[in-house]
Amino acid sequence: RGLKFMLVLLQSISDGERDEEHPNLIRVNAMKAYEIALKKYHGWMLQKLFMGSVYALPYKSDLLKALEKGKEVKEEESIEKIHQFLSRVTPILDAIYEMYTKMNAELSYKA
């Protein structure tokens, strides 16, 4: 689930989704990833905690710099690397989720 959250977050950033008023924040991306990957597994309390935690997320520029191991790289180059990464990793995660479904191993309890 955590991997799916990260992939949806990175895909959202790669797709250019953002808050037009605050384009350097990744709250919109994190909220989308949470809705898709984690929310259905969380009870009311964890959902509220997550909503508050998005205010502690790094700026997009800081996240991209961290992904580049501290090097200053143009945003477009970083986004292209993210896109390449996603094109390789997404099919693997899809296969894992398909295996969970076939084995009826997907846990649906709420934390």
Summary of the structure (lengths in Angstrom):
residues: 111
radius of gyration: 15.3
end to end distance: 13.0
largest distance: 45.0
contacts: 266
relative contact order: 0.15
helix: 68%
strand: 0%
